[in-house]
Structures are given as C-alpha cells and as structure tokens.
Amino acid sequence: ADTWAFPVLKLVTAGLVVVLVRWVTRITPDTAFIFLAVSNILIGTVLVANIVTLVGST
C-alpha cells in the first residue's frame, strides 16, 4: 500500500500547495512570501514523516 500511497500523497500535497500559493498571491506578495516559507517547512516535515513511516513499516 505504501508504494502507491507515497507518490499520491506527494502529488496531492503539491497540488494543494500550488492552489494555495496562487490564491494567497492574489492578496499580497508579502503574504505569499511568508506563506511559501511556512509551506516549505511544512512540506519538509510531512516528507520526513512519510519517509520515517515508510522506513519503519519495512
């Protein structure tokens, strides 16, 4: 299950981030910059958590 769930999770996460970034950019560039920084940290955390989960499950 993990083999197909992991790429799907990455795609869904990337899609959500793209949509949110486009939406936030309409408000103010400053907000978008802050959001990008925060989202990068969140994505990194999620990816690390996914990798740890995958390694732990094998």
PASE-798805 format. One record per residue (C-alpha): residue number from 1; x, y, z; residue in three letters. Coordinates in steps of 0.1 Angstrom, whole numbers, plus 5000, padded with zeros to 4 digits. Layout:
! PASE-798805
<NUM <X Y Z> 'ALA'>
...
This chain:
! PASE-798805
<1 <5000 5000 5000> 'ALA'>
<2 <5028 5024 5009> 'ASP'>
<3 <5044 5021 4974> 'THR'>
<4 <5015 5038 4957> 'TRP'>
<5 <5003 5059 4986> 'ALA'>
<6 <5036 5078 4989> 'PHE'>
<7 <5037 5093 4954> 'PRO'>
<8 <4999 5100 4956> 'VAL'>
<9 <5004 5119 4989> 'LEU'>
<10 <5032 5139 4973> 'LYS'>
<11 <5011 5148 4943> 'LEU'>
<12 <4981 5158 4964> 'VAL'>
<13 <5003 5179 4987> 'THR'>
<14 <5020 5196 4957> 'ALA'>
<15 <4986 5203 4941> 'GLY'>
<16 <4972 5218 4973> 'LEU'>
<17 <5003 5240 4978> 'VAL'>
<18 <5001 5253 4942> 'VAL'>
<19 <4964 5262 4946> 'VAL'>
<20 <4970 5279 4979> 'LEU'>
<21 <5000 5298 4967> 'VAL'>
<22 <4981 5311 4937> 'ARG'>
<23 <4952 5321 4960> 'TRP'>
<24 <4975 5338 4985> 'VAL'>
<25 <4995 5356 4958> 'THR'>
<26 <4963 5374 4948> 'ARG'>
<27 <4962 5390 4983> 'ILE'>
<28 <4997 5404 4987> 'THR'>
<29 <5032 5394 4976> 'PRO'>
<30 <5044 5397 5012> 'ASP'>
<31 <5018 5373 5024> 'THR'>
<32 <5028 5349 4996> 'ALA'>
<33 <5064 5351 5006> 'PHE'>
<34 <5057 5343 5042> 'ILE'>
<35 <5033 5315 5031> 'PHE'>
<36 <5059 5300 5008> 'LEU'>
<37 <5085 5299 5037> 'ALA'>
<38 <5060 5283 5060> 'VAL'>
<39 <5047 5258 5034> 'SER'>
<40 <5082 5247 5026> 'ASN'>
<41 <5088 5239 5063> 'ILE'>
<42 <5055 5221 5064> 'LEU'>
<43 <5062 5201 5032> 'ILE'>
<44 <5097 5192 5046> 'GLY'>
<45 <5082 5180 5078> 'THR'>
<46 <5055 5160 5060> 'VAL'>
<47 <5080 5144 5037> 'LEU'>
<48 <5103 5135 5066> 'VAL'>
<49 <5074 5120 5085> 'ALA'>
<50 <5064 5100 5054> 'ASN'>
<51 <5099 5087 5049> 'ILE'>
<52 <5102 5077 5086> 'VAL'>
<53 <5069 5059 5084> 'THR'>
<54 <5080 5041 5052> 'LEU'>
<55 <5113 5030 5068> 'VAL'>
<56 <5096 5020 5100> 'GLY'>
<57 <5070 4999 5081> 'SER'>
<58 <5095 4978 5061> 'THR'>
